């Protein structure tokens, strides 16, 4: 059993480095609620968090923002671990995600017209979908969120997205 604070201590440095490479100002706030976890689960969780933090800096926070903010919160509720990674960035352009899915033949134009909002939101977890317009060290390959979802599912959990244009995005993970 390892305290989250011990493992999470390197995350602010990671966010600063990515932000510097992306020419952005971003601060990470961590609320671990003094929790500790089994090291094997924690190692998996850290991989997920690193990808979500990279996404928040590369895709959520914009260079126009004076101060980007990411909040990582981990809590226990009824024997379930709830993890959220929330940014105050631009939010997700779901129309762009849908267009990319059509372009990359993940769905057809005809099928896309019948999709529910939940189905459209789930497209972001498909390989080949990237919000990055260009390839960089942190984005543009279209594999990050598909890996996040598979890791969360391997741990028996679920992941959801709440995103508001101009307000930011929150990835919520629910693990047993």
ZINORJO-V393821 format. One record per residue. N is the residue number from 1. RES is the residue in one small letter. SS is DSSP state (~ for helix, > for strand, _ for the rest). D_FIRST is the distance of its C-alpha to the first C-alpha in whole Angstrom. Layout:
BEGIN
N;RES;SS;D_FIRST
N;RES;SS;D_FIRST
END
This chain:
BEGIN
1;x;_;0
2;x;>;4
3;x;>;7
4;x;~;9
5;x;~;12
6;x;~;11
7;x;~;11
8;x;~;14
9;x;_;16
10;x;_;18
11;x;~;19
12;x;~;22
13;x;~;24
14;x;~;23
15;x;~;25
16;x;~;28
17;x;~;29
18;x;~;29
19;x;~;31
20;x;~;33
21;x;~;34
22;x;_;35
23;x;_;37
24;x;_;35
25;x;_;34
26;x;>;31
27;x;>;28
28;x;>;24
29;x;>;23
30;x;>;19
31;x;>;18
32;x;_;14
33;x;_;15
34;x;_;12
35;x;_;10
36;x;>;6
37;x;>;5
38;x;_;4
39;x;~;6
40;x;~;9
41;x;~;10
42;x;~;9
43;x;~;12
44;x;~;14
45;x;~;14
46;x;~;15
47;x;~;18
48;x;~;19
49;x;~;19
50;x;~;20
51;x;~;23
52;x;~;24
53;x;~;24
54;x;~;26
55;x;~;28
56;x;~;28
57;x;~;30
58;x;~;32
59;x;~;33
60;x;~;33
61;x;_;34
62;x;_;37
63;x;_;39
64;x;_;41
65;x;_;39
66;x;_;39
67;x;_;35
68;x;>;33
69;x;>;29
70;x;>;26
71;x;>;24
72;x;>;20
73;x;>;19
74;x;>;16
75;x;>;16
76;x;>;15
77;x;>;19
78;x;_;19
79;x;_;16
80;x;>;16
81;x;>;15
82;x;>;18
83;x;>;18
84;x;>;21
85;x;>;23
86;x;>;26
87;x;>;29
88;x;_;32
89;x;_;34
90;x;_;37
91;x;_;35
92;x;_;36
93;x;_;40
94;x;~;39
95;x;~;43
96;x;~;42
97;x;~;39
98;x;~;42
99;x;~;44
100;x;~;42
101;x;~;41
102;x;~;45
103;x;~;46
104;x;_;43
105;x;_;44
106;x;_;41
107;x;_;43
108;x;_;47
109;x;~;49
110;x;~;50
111;x;~;47
112;x;~;46
113;x;_;48
114;x;_;47
115;x;_;43
116;x;_;42
117;x;~;39
118;x;~;36
119;x;~;38
120;x;~;38
121;x;~;35
122;x;~;33
123;x;~;35
124;x;~;33
125;x;~;31
126;x;_;33
127;x;_;34
128;x;_;36
129;x;_;36
130;x;_;35
131;x;_;36
132;x;_;37
133;x;_;41
134;x;_;40
135;x;_;38
136;x;_;36
137;x;_;33
138;x;_;31
139;x;_;33
140;x;_;36
141;x;_;34
142;x;_;34
143;x;_;31
144;x;~;28
145;x;~;27
146;x;~;28
147;x;~;25
148;x;~;23
149;x;~;24
150;x;~;24
151;x;~;20
152;x;~;20
153;x;~;22
154;x;~;20
155;x;_;17
156;x;_;19
157;x;_;20
158;x;>;23
159;x;>;24
160;x;>;27
161;x;>;29
162;x;>;31
163;x;>;34
164;x;>;37
165;x;_;39
166;x;_;39
167;x;_;36
168;x;>;33
169;x;>;31
170;x;>;28
171;x;>;25
172;x;>;23
173;x;>;21
174;x;>;20
175;x;>;17
176;x;_;16
END
